[in-house]
Amino acid sequence: MPIIHINMTEGRTEEQKQKIAEGITDVMVKEAKVKEEAVRIIFNDLKGENLAIGKKLFKDLNK
């Protein structure tokens, strides 16, 4: 049973996450030869203050 973790900054809609889940599941079924119902996807929405790129917090990158 594949368990896929997706870490993204927050802001995606439920509809976007649904489409992402469908696409990833389709790839796993085709390429990994697993059953659709075996695929587990965990979305982790990261707040900008909980992610750093280099020395800057993500929320401060465009400042």
N, C-alpha and C positions, 0 to 999 in steps of 0.2 A: 504494500500500500504506500504509494508516494505521498509525502507530506511536503507541500511547497509553501515556503514563507515568502511573502512579498512585503518588503519594507519600502514605504513611499512617504513623502511628506503629505500631510493631510490636505484635503481639498477635493478629492475625487468623489463623484456622486455614486449612489448605489447602482445606478444604471451603468456607469463606467466600470465599476467593479464586477458587475454581472457579466459584461462583455469580455472583460479580462479573464474571468473565471472560465467562460465558455471557450475562449481561444486557447488558453493553457490546457484545459481538459482535452480539447480536440487533439492538440499536439501530443500529449501524453498517451492518449489512446492509440494514435497512429504510430508514433515512434517508439514508445516504451512497451507497447502491446499490453496495456493494462485495461481493465474494465473501467468505464466511465464512473461508476459508483465507488470505485476504489480511490479515486483522486481526492485528496484533501488539500485545500488552499486556505492559508491563513493570511489575512491582510493586517498589517501593522501600520497604522497611521501615525506618523511621527510629527510632533509639533516642532516648529522651527527652532525652538530653544533646546530641543533634545537631539540635535544633529549638528555636528561641526564638520566643516571642510577646511582642513588646515587649521589655522588659528582662529577662524571666524565661525560664529554660530550661523547656521543656515539663514535664520531670520534677519541677520545683519548683512548678508552678502551684497545686496543691491543698494546699500546705504553709502 
